[in-house]
Amino acid sequence: MEKKDRRYMRPPGIPEKLAYFIRYYEASDLSCGMIAIRCRHSGDLEWKELQQFLATKEPKQAAELFYEQSSGRLVILLDDVSLAQTHYTALAIKEYLQSNEQLAEGICVASYPESGDSMEAILWEMTERLYQTAAMPSAIQVVKGHDHKWERRPRLLLVENDPVIQQILSVRLARHGYEIHLAENGMEGKEKVEQVQPDLVITELTLPVMNGYQLIDWLQQQHETTERCKIMVLTDRRLEEDMSQCFRRGVADFLTKPFSPVELDWRIRRLLVS
């Protein structure tokens, strides 16, 4: 079977039980170590043997485990530990999984709030690293807090004909410090690009007058003579062929509706700082 391009692979989301614990930690203002692993289970979907192993380690740590069989992602939350302590625990877990031939494609560690002020955003970044990079099984990646300072406010152009989404995103993104410009169709998007020279264009594919594909092609032609801006697609079109067409046209990221606002925030920041 042909191996799928990693750019087209969408990382797993956040199941309800894990989301509940995320809300608990954030509401309680408690620190939390976070470990995400791609691994193979041995018939024990609750990972009871791993839990027993963790219970024998010093210092004693309360741990919650969440495993998704379809994706092979194991998430471990450690109560009230720092990033350094989380990394130390991850080393022991790595040795345990390797000895049982269960480690698949690496480990990523973080700590809330040390690695960021949103556990959901931290988890998105951890998971993205595991699923979008060719991680070595022996590697432990560490998510540290973002300290990037903008020389000026990044300019974002949102090309979207749904007024509700326009309103919600323009308010949300402006609160994050971005300079927001709006367009309702591809033709208006072209005009705004020439006027404001955005750092990032976020476009729907299904647009009146001039659709998203036509706008993307025009943007790529402009890149031959002007400074390159990045392109993100945010669309209600969910077919894999649409995703493939966008990446072939040079789109930097692709996200479907309905979407997680926290995931969108993280993806935008990742594109702007990379």
GUVONU-897121 format. One line per 4 residues: their letters; for each residue x, y, z of N, C-alpha, C, CB. Coordinates in steps of 0.001 Angstrom, whole numbers. Atoms other than C-alpha are relative to their C-alpha. Glycine has a CB too. Example, Ala and Ser with C-alpha at 12.3 -4.5 7.8 and 13.67 -1.06 7.14 Angstrom:
BEGIN
AS = 890 -1190 0 12300 -4500 7800 900 1200 0 -992 27 1246 | -820 -1190 -60 13670 -1060 7140 -770 1090 730 414 462 -1415
end
This chain:
BEGIN
MEKK = 841 -1197 0 0 0 0 875 1245 0 -950 7 1220 | -798 -1215 86 1305 3460 -883 -81 767 1304 -465 879 -1168 | -48 -749 -1252 2435 5414 2161 -526 1408 -224 1435 42 564 | 626 -1301 152 390 8571 2672 961 1109 407 -1282 76 826
DRRY = -820 -1166 -317 2166 11941 2616 -395 526 1371 -155 1106 -1082 | 289 -451 -1356 2468 13182 6210 -737 1331 22 1280 115 789 | 702 -1275 17 1203 16624 5189 -1502 -208 -55 456 844 -1182 | 1425 242 154 -2190 15043 4439 -586 -713 1216 -256 -813 -1254
MRPP = 460 746 -1170 -2389 13220 7775 -462 967 1074 1115 -917 545 | 526 -871 -1042 -4616 14915 10331 184 -692 1345 -1499 345 -254 | -202 605 -1309 -3560 14283 13948 -1326 -247 700 891 883 862 | 1233 258 -735 -6149 12834 16322 -401 1199 835 155 -1223 886
GIPE = 501 -1109 -793 -8345 15243 18231 122 -270 1493 -1439 283 -356 | -37 125 -1453 -9079 15461 21940 -1298 -659 460 198 1395 686 | 1207 686 -450 -11534 12861 23311 -594 662 1238 304 -1464 289 | 732 -714 -1044 -14123 13970 25857 603 -195 1383 -1436 -446 13
KLAY = -559 228 -1324 -12527 12329 28889 1272 811 209 284 -1482 206 | -1220 -799 -94 -9185 13984 28181 -350 1481 77 929 -272 -1205 | 426 -1401 -36 -10953 17295 27508 -495 384 1393 -1103 254 -1043 | 478 -262 -1362 -12594 17005 30946 1172 288 942 -819 -1198 524
FIRY = -1157 -214 -871 -9214 16698 32684 724 1295 -351 967 -1183 -98 | -603 -1269 399 -7844 19613 30648 -755 1164 635 11 140 -1539 | 803 -1061 -611 -10736 21788 31834 222 41 1511 -1495 -205 -313 | -215 70 -1442 -10156 20584 35411 1311 681 392 1 -1461 469
YEAS = -1297 -583 -346 -6466 21522 35453 2 1511 -230 1119 -660 -821 | -7 -1429 287 -7030 24899 33836 -877 772 989 -474 252 -1432 | 885 -681 -941 -9956 25785 36108 583 31 1410 -1361 -678 20 | -580 94 -1335 -8040 24670 39208 1332 728 112 183 -1446 379
DLSC = -1291 -691 34 -4898 26558 38149 1117 -873 569 -83 1315 779 | -1017 942 -455 -2815 23433 38846 1016 -259 -1110 -649 -1320 454 | -1003 371 995 432 22549 37120 -186 -1464 -390 1436 244 541 | 241 1352 510 432 19392 35014 1080 -371 -1015 -1410 -103 -644
GMIA = -915 531 988 3107 17373 33235 -769 -706 -1089 1006 -944 643 | 704 565 1143 2086 16207 29751 975 -805 -854 -672 1114 -839 | -820 867 845 3493 13287 27751 -898 -574 -1097 679 -1148 842 | 728 591 1131 2291 12255 24273 933 -981 -701 -512 1107 -1002
IRCR = -826 1077 542 3531 8999 22756 -753 -701 -1120 396 -1010 1108 | 556 906 992 2909 7048 19567 520 -1391 325 380 434 -1465 | -432 1311 -490 2956 3441 20703 -1006 -1083 -401 174 28 1536 | 825 1167 312 1503 -42 20273 -385 -687 1304 751 -989 -952
HSGD = 423 688 -1224 -598 -1695 22968 125 -1510 -193 -1463 383 377 | -150 1466 48 -362 -5383 23832 -1282 -687 439 1173 -459 890 | 1286 547 -409 -4072 -6015 24342 -556 652 1248 124 -1465 224 | 418 -688 -1218 -4233 -3915 27502 -295 1448 -351 1091 -97 1116
LEWK = 347 -1341 460 -6118 -825 26287 22 1020 1129 -1365 -12 -648 | -52 -927 -1132 -6137 684 29786 1418 187 516 -893 -495 1125 | -1404 -134 -370 -2351 281 30096 203 -177 1504 531 1360 -442 | -96 232 -1448 -2679 -1158 33603 1434 -338 414 -949 -1135 423
ELQQ = -1378 350 -356 849 -2598 33541 889 1243 27 566 -1034 -993 | -764 -1237 -11 2285 808 32653 -357 836 1228 -254 800 -1288 | 404 -732 -1199 263 2385 35436 665 -601 1242 -1538 -17 152 | -663 652 -1130 1660 -195 37856 1487 336 16 -198 -1525 -62
FLAT = -1413 -366 98 5165 573 36589 222 1414 534 488 -105 -1461 | -133 -1377 -461 4661 4304 37179 -182 109 1506 -1006 889 -707 | 257 -47 -1442 3358 3602 40684 1220 -410 811 -1173 -899 352 | -1205 443 -719 6728 2048 41589 1134 1021 -83 478 -1337 -558
KEPK = -1073 -966 208 8777 5048 40451 3 1072 1079 -129 644 -1372 | -165 -1108 -933 10143 7696 42783 450 1249 -775 1029 -364 1119 | 1021 -232 -1016 9041 10351 43369 -1383 -459 -473 -40 1481 372 | 1340 460 338 5438 9136 43499 -766 1111 -724 -759 -448 1272
QAAE = 739 -975 788 3258 10849 40904 -1369 -558 -375 789 388 -1263 | 1336 388 449 -482 10724 40232 -51 160 -1520 -1115 863 703 | 9 -20 1464 -943 9848 36545 -1347 -436 -544 1103 -900 -556 | 1199 377 749 -3943 9723 34209 421 -340 -1424 -1073 1147 13
LFYE = -394 461 1328 -3594 7757 30956 -1207 -12 -934 634 -1405 77 | 1059 -54 1005 -5645 8220 27774 556 -578 -1299 -524 1470 -207 | -516 656 1200 -5134 5873 24826 -1068 -42 -1074 490 -1422 319 | 889 71 1153 -6701 6108 21362 513 -1094 -929 -86 1376 -741
QSSG = -461 1159 760 -6450 2768 19610 106 307 -1489 -937 -1176 218 | -3 -267 1438 -7258 4155 16143 1249 758 -442 -1242 788 -386 | -1164 -812 364 -4340 6591 16181 1294 -493 632 -232 1430 397 | -1190 462 -698 -1971 4811 18552 649 1068 851 989 -512 -980
RLVI = -546 -1066 -835 -1570 7955 20645 -357 -247 1462 -525 1378 -459 | 168 105 -1449 -1086 7640 24391 352 1342 614 884 -1142 601 | -237 -1259 -703 -1433 10805 26472 16 -281 1497 -1086 1068 -360 | -141 189 -1440 -262 10848 30086 54 1372 660 1275 -841 343
LLDD = -3 -1231 -781 -1058 13675 32513 544 -309 1390 -1430 622 84 | -641 182 -1298 1104 13955 35636 -352 1179 893 1541 -141 -149 | 505 -1035 -892 -233 15875 38606 1125 774 672 -897 -613 1051 | -865 -921 -751 1739 18913 39843 1486 -297 -171 -351 -52 1466
VSLA = -1432 202 255 5127 18370 38160 489 1031 -1012 277 -1444 -516 | -616 -968 914 7524 20659 36281 351 -673 -1317 1259 628 632 | -431 531 1290 8783 20266 32721 1201 -928 172 346 1147 -964 | -1185 835 -238 12099 18889 33998 -392 -1348 608 995 729 927
QTHY = 463 1253 -610 10313 16302 36168 -740 -864 -1014 -912 292 1201 | 728 733 1041 8070 15352 33247 966 -691 -944 -921 945 -786 | -1012 581 883 11106 14779 31046 664 -1204 665 1061 1056 -375 | -614 1111 -742 12656 12566 33732 -920 -1225 -12 309 424 1460
TALA = 960 1104 33 9483 10458 33904 -102 -594 -1398 -1378 474 471 | 86 468 1392 9341 10255 30091 1168 -917 -349 -32 1195 -967 | -1153 870 240 12836 8737 30056 -277 -1410 521 1266 580 671 | 323 1311 -564 11646 5923 32336 -1072 -713 -824 -468 149 1451
IKEY = 1061 578 822 8509 5403 30220 569 -494 -1324 -1119 1029 -247 | -615 407 1264 10606 5275 27047 718 -1340 156 983 1077 -492 | -714 1257 -234 12809 2531 28508 -984 -1154 184 916 121 1235 | 1017 1037 -229 9716 607 29628 -622 -438 -1329 -1104 518 965
LQSN = 651 326 1272 8043 805 26194 970 -679 -961 -574 1265 -646 | -984 628 875 11237 -53 24333 271 -1443 414 1300 799 7 | -257 1367 -476 11830 -3122 26513 -1154 -927 -341 241 -6 1513 | 1176 791 369 8300 -4273 25645 -340 98 -1478 -1187 438 813
EQLA = 178 -172 1451 8669 -3361 21938 -1338 666 -331 93 -1359 -711 | 1273 -694 197 5713 -963 22180 169 1442 -474 -789 -14 1282 | -217 -1380 433 7321 2368 21256 19 56 -1520 1321 566 585 | 125 -71 1454 6389 3373 17710 816 1146 -588 -1458 154 -392
EGIC = -650 -1129 681 7439 6887 16673 241 1181 928 -839 449 -1177 | -478 -1118 -793 8746 8952 19535 -919 461 1107 259 1120 -874 | 662 -532 -1175 7710 10881 22616 154 1518 -7 582 -621 1304 | -59 -1449 -135 6883 14539 23196 -469 365 1406 -870 711 -1092
VASY = 343 -381 -1370 6783 16192 26635 -214 1506 95 1102 -446 979 | 272 -1410 -276 5467 19494 27979 -494 98 1430 -1045 600 -1007 | 547 -212 -1336 4176 21025 31182 -857 1256 -15 1132 112 1061 | 894 -1160 -122 1251 23343 31887 151 597 1394 -1487 -401 -272
PESG = 12 -1035 1047 1552 26289 32376 1383 363 -528 -658 1240 528 | -1376 -326 387 5330 26199 31804 169 63 -1518 964 -1028 583 | -144 58 1462 4934 25336 28091 -1014 868 -733 -134 -1428 -473 | 1029 -815 628 1978 27656 27457 -1179 178 925 -451 -618 -1310
DSME = 1121 -302 -880 -1223 29064 28903 -1287 -708 -403 -232 1478 28 | 1159 786 414 -3586 26627 27144 428 -1453 -177 -620 561 -1317 | -365 1409 107 -3360 22860 27672 -406 -572 -1349 -645 -803 1124 | 448 516 1290 -5341 22220 24510 976 398 -1097 -1411 511 -330
AILW = -968 -447 998 -2931 24320 22438 1324 -750 142 234 1510 125 | -1230 765 -227 32 22570 24055 -133 -1401 -583 327 -77 1507 | 204 1357 492 -1449 19163 23236 -35 -48 -1520 -1286 -574 565 | -8 -56 1466 -2067 20200 19619 1433 30 -513 -779 1238 -508
EMTE = -1381 -92 462 1586 21152 19271 746 -1314 219 723 1139 716 | -655 1281 -272 2781 17922 20915 -399 -1038 -1042 -353 -501 1412 | 498 1004 937 584 15788 18679 465 288 -1416 -1519 -62 44 | -458 -373 1342 1490 17725 15540 1452 -411 -206 -160 1515 -226
RLYQ = -1412 392 124 5165 17114 16225 137 -1503 -222 786 416 1255 | -89 1454 147 4560 13385 16546 -488 -474 -1359 -797 -681 1089 | 636 489 1222 2431 13106 13406 493 673 -1270 -1468 180 101 | -433 -712 1194 4009 15653 11053 1505 -29 -197 -465 1417 59
TAAM = -1445 131 172 7689 14901 11584 375 -1464 89 772 830 1059 | -463 1387 -26 9591 11692 11021 809 -217 1281 858 -336 -1273 | -655 110 -1299 10325 11285 14726 708 -1347 146 -1020 186 1127 | -716 1226 -305 12941 8750 15786 -535 -567 1315 1534 253 82
PSAI = 546 578 -1227 11686 6281 18416 814 351 1246 -81 -1496 -139 | -836 -289 -1159 14612 7207 20668 -64 1461 425 1425 -377 -294 | -18 -1433 -267 13927 10949 20542 -1116 398 955 -120 782 -1300 | 1007 -627 -840 12108 12903 23245 -10 1486 -355 290 -232 1539
QVVK = 126 -1404 360 10878 16240 21941 -608 772 1163 -857 167 -1275 | 453 -814 -1125 10281 19050 24434 -679 1257 -535 1188 369 938 | 733 -1210 373 7644 21772 23997 242 1046 1081 -1535 -287 -179 | -264 -1092 -932 8800 24989 25626 -932 1160 -293 1471 454 -84
GHDH = 890 -1141 164 6889 28207 26102 449 899 -1138 -77 796 1287 | -304 -919 1097 6664 30680 23201 385 1362 567 -1211 132 -966 | -415 -1331 -423 8607 33892 23759 279 906 -1200 1239 -93 886 | -236 -770 1220 8478 35221 20201 -608 1399 129 -590 -735 -1227
KWER = 460 -1379 -21 8186 39016 19984 -77 518 -1435 940 889 865 | 173 -507 1350 6773 40606 16839 681 1355 -153 -1486 108 -346 | -531 -1330 300 8651 43518 15258 -1139 957 -314 994 -58 -1179 | 1239 -752 244 5199 44695 14136 -1152 -974 74 25 736 -1385
RPRL = 1172 883 -55 1674 43334 14340 -128 -768 -1318 -1299 818 284 | 189 762 1247 1266 40481 11821 -1330 363 -662 52 -1522 281 | 1200 -330 762 -1241 41292 9074 -637 -1277 -541 333 973 -1156 | 735 1173 446 -3873 38603 8443 -1156 432 -889 -513 -818 1203
LLVE = 1149 -233 877 -6356 38582 5562 -891 -1230 50 450 308 -1471 | 984 1080 -67 -9481 36461 6104 -971 153 -1165 -762 9 1365 | 894 -18 1165 -11318 35656 2857 -1102 -1021 275 778 -328 -1354 | 1078 862 -502 -14669 34269 4022 -1333 691 -259 181 -312 1530
NDPV = 1288 -609 323 -18236 34846 2816 -1081 -278 1033 -462 -482 -1334 | 950 225 -1085 -19944 33614 6004 178 1123 1029 209 -1418 659 | -176 -1152 -897 -20574 36789 8090 177 -393 1462 -1183 927 -123 | -144 441 -1388 -20833 34831 11348 1449 -403 279 -956 -1183 299
IQQI = -1396 415 -174 -17415 33190 10909 920 1211 -97 396 -1064 -1057 | -784 -1234 109 -16003 36541 9763 41 744 1329 -581 909 -1090 | 90 -762 -1243 -17229 38232 12934 735 -693 1142 -1457 216 379 | -612 745 -1104 -16119 35487 15329 1517 24 -113 -506 -1453 21
LSVR = -1452 94 166 -12630 35112 13865 674 1366 47 330 -689 -1311 | -632 -1321 -11 -11948 38808 13355 159 508 1421 -818 998 -828 | -88 -434 -1397 -12710 39530 17026 1031 -827 751 -1371 -107 691 | -922 883 -727 -10803 36508 18316 1453 274 -380 -341 -1470 -277
LARH = -1378 -183 449 -7707 37072 16196 529 1388 338 96 -237 -1497 | -428 -1354 -401 -7617 40806 16919 424 10 1463 -1137 1029 -230 | -369 79 -1415 -7500 39948 20627 1376 -619 194 -1036 -804 769 | -1338 589 -77 -4337 37956 19919 1071 953 -526 43 -1309 -782
GYEI = -978 -995 411 -2682 41099 18603 234 91 -1492 1272 -279 657 | -185 -52 1446 -3076 40535 14852 -765 1175 -609 -453 -1317 -642 | 703 -1011 790 -4032 43216 12350 -862 -741 -1016 1008 994 -713 | 934 833 767 -7144 41775 10670 -618 796 -1148 -1110 -555 918
HLAE = 672 -560 1164 -8429 42517 7165 -951 -1062 -558 1036 465 -1085 | 1060 925 417 -11583 40967 5667 -329 170 -1480 -1264 217 845 | 500 -9 1378 -12795 40023 2199 -1088 -1055 -104 1153 -268 -1041 | 1146 906 100 -16054 38334 1190 92 -939 -1190 -1273 793 -89
NGME = -151 873 1163 -14919 36781 -2101 1427 100 -514 -1014 373 -1118 | -1362 41 490 -11786 35984 -4060 448 1277 -683 150 -1126 -933 | -368 -1236 694 -11880 39149 -6173 322 1102 1003 -1134 450 -940 | -284 -989 -1039 -12096 41343 -3089 1285 -376 743 -1189 110 992
GKEK = -1223 453 -628 -9347 39198 -1581 1231 464 -778 -6 -1512 120 | -1105 -475 843 -7062 40065 -4539 285 1475 273 -327 -212 -1499 | -172 -1431 -225 -7670 43766 -3969 638 275 1357 -1342 717 -101 | -540 -209 -1353 -6937 43502 -233 1467 -433 77 -837 -778 1042
VEQV = -1402 443 7 -3723 41570 -883 893 1106 -540 170 -1286 -846 | -801 -1064 596 -2461 44378 -3110 66 1227 898 -564 383 -1356 | 51 -1186 -863 -3519 47013 -570 831 -165 1266 -1437 308 375 | -576 126 -1351 -2261 45572 2730 1223 -897 71 -1033 -526 940
QPDL = -1143 915 12 378 42958 1735 35 -848 1284 1319 794 -155 | 107 781 -1245 -646 40422 4415 1146 -990 169 -1322 -751 31 | -978 1042 -301 1724 38012 6139 -622 -1384 -162 551 174 1427 | 709 1271 108 -930 35273 6055 -1382 241 -583 -104 -697 1377
VITE = 1353 -22 574 -4029 34733 3907 -712 -1267 445 36 110 -1574 | 835 1125 -405 -6741 32491 5383 -1233 29 -890 -385 69 1535 | 1079 -50 974 -9251 31540 2697 -863 -1252 9 564 209 -1370 | 946 1070 306 -12332 29427 2163 202 -379 -1468 -1496 443 286
LTLP = -78 415 1407 -12391 27399 -1065 -1268 361 -755 251 -1506 -100 | 1287 -270 632 -16100 27892 -1771 -334 1476 173 -1121 -897 601 | 203 -1444 -53 -16341 31608 -2581 -716 468 -1256 1345 737 162 | 617 -564 1199 -18471 33705 -4953 1004 834 -793 -1216 855 377
VMNG = -757 -869 919 -17084 35715 -7899 1317 -661 -431 289 1367 669 | -1293 631 282 -13636 34074 -7630 258 -978 1122 1168 1058 -126 | -77 984 -1069 -13194 30814 -5741 1393 -66 631 -389 -1363 -530 | -1252 81 -743 -10444 29869 -3311 1155 -530 -817 -181 -855 1197
YQLI = -1061 539 844 -8483 27812 -5830 573 1078 -931 -529 -1184 -822 | -452 -1061 897 -8351 30743 -8241 808 1051 766 -1202 659 -701 | -739 -954 -821 -7235 33061 -5448 1383 -537 353 -781 323 1277 | -1291 616 -337 -4492 30634 -4393 942 36 -1197 -199 -1456 473
DWLQ = -839 -18 1201 -3217 30326 -7977 502 1414 -286 -781 -544 -1213 | -408 -1391 234 -3184 34122 -8331 1074 426 1005 -1222 946 94 | -981 -338 -1034 -1302 34502 -5027 1371 -587 -341 -471 -511 1378 | -1277 629 333 1362 32043 -6151 664 694 -1178 -201 -1481 -311
QQHE = -566 -763 1119 1811 33990 -9392 610 1305 494 -1078 288 -1063 | -517 -1261 -548 2284 37206 -7385 1308 -215 741 -1026 638 936 | -1206 280 -776 4982 35518 -5301 1266 39 -864 -123 -1360 674 | -1166 -66 887 7235 35564 -8366 603 1403 -37 -387 -434 -1414
TTER = -485 -1388 88 7500 39380 -8145 -133 772 1306 -750 734 -1081 | 207 -696 -1275 6426 40316 -4574 404 -906 1156 -1477 445 155 | -359 774 -1179 7240 39220 -1035 -1044 -1086 245 133 917 1234 | 877 1152 -152 5775 35794 -330 -789 68 1298 804 -1284 -51
CKIM = 818 150 -1204 2863 35493 2099 -462 -1457 74 -1231 992 -11 | 431 1391 -175 1727 32178 3539 -1515 -95 -168 428 -542 1396 | 1418 225 281 -1650 30671 2725 -507 -1147 857 -231 -298 -1503 | 695 1057 -735 -3963 28703 5005 -1412 -124 -572 -37 303 1545
VLTD = 1372 244 436 -7199 27103 3811 -838 -405 1206 -51 -1095 -1105 | 972 329 -1044 -10138 27050 6249 -1333 -186 -708 -80 1125 1127 | 1092 281 928 -12996 25333 4449 -979 -1036 530 557 -467 -1313 | 982 1033 -323 -16159 23275 4708 100 -1188 -957 -1412 584 -39
RRLE = -221 1116 935 -14897 21028 1890 964 -986 648 563 507 -1382 | -733 959 -820 -13665 17851 3563 620 -1150 -789 -910 -556 1039 | -552 1088 793 -12606 15646 653 1530 40 11 -525 72 -1440 | -1464 74 17 -9006 14432 690 565 590 -1286 465 -1453 159
EDMS = -466 -553 1269 -8718 15476 -2961 162 1518 96 -976 -361 -1134 | -135 -1449 -186 -9326 19115 -1945 1274 319 779 -1233 574 734 | -1215 -207 -786 -6578 18860 660 1245 -206 -867 28 -954 1211 | -1140 289 860 -4193 17303 -1853 214 1104 -1036 -196 -1342 -698
QCFR = -99 -1084 984 -4986 19961 -4470 596 1253 625 -1380 315 -593 | -506 -1202 -660 -4271 22720 -1963 1494 -106 275 -754 247 1305 | -1420 147 -290 -919 21331 -885 828 16 -1286 252 -1296 774 | -725 -44 1274 80 20830 -4504 125 1427 -526 -702 -877 -1039
RGVA = -34 -1403 427 -687 24511 -5065 870 861 923 -1420 566 -47 | -906 -753 -866 1675 25512 -2253 -608 543 1268 562 1110 -749 | 626 -439 -1253 -772 26029 616 814 -523 1183 -1481 -494 90 | -809 375 -1158 997 25966 3998 -759 -843 1007 522 1230 677
DFLT = 781 776 -962 -1874 24521 6062 -1439 -96 -483 62 639 1416 | 1364 296 444 -5374 23096 5612 -808 -431 1217 -16 -1110 -1113 | 835 287 -1158 -8131 23049 8237 -1455 6 -435 243 1027 1140 | 1391 106 413 -11740 21957 7860 -937 502 1101 -336 -1450 -365
KPFS = 1062 -400 -919 -14924 23301 9453 -879 -1216 305 -851 1168 -601 | -240 -872 -1151 -16122 22869 12113 1405 -205 548 -1038 -260 1099 | -1385 44 -439 -12785 23650 13744 103 416 1463 874 904 -879 | -286 -421 -1368 -11287 24109 17174 666 1369 -49 905 -1040 739
PVEL = -647 -1318 -7 -10540 27823 17772 1413 -41 572 -837 980 796 | -1330 103 -591 -7580 26837 19950 980 -597 -1007 -40 -855 1284 | -870 582 1031 -6184 24636 17174 322 1027 -1069 -659 -1234 -636 | -233 -1031 1015 -6636 27476 14679 1015 1024 504 -1326 702 -378
DWRI = -952 -956 -587 -4816 29894 17028 1423 -538 -90 -362 298 1475 | -1334 584 -15 -1902 27504 17340 578 -130 -1407 -35 -1361 674 | -482 169 1375 -1674 26785 13611 415 1341 -616 -1087 -661 -866 | -357 -1325 516 -1658 30502 12771 1337 441 571 -1094 1034 339
RRLL = -1257 -416 -627 1104 31215 15269 1178 -802 -549 -83 -162 1525 | -1071 839 528 3140 28275 13997 436 482 -1382 -451 -1465 -67 | -333 -454 1345 2949 29578 10423 735 1345 36 -1271 113 -849 | -583 -1336 -36 3868 33128 11400 1419 11 556 -868 911 821
VS = -1339 1 -601 6939 32207 13444 970 -917 -735 -86 -417 1454 | -883 942 699 8282 29503 11110 655 652 -1208 -782 -1242 -440
end
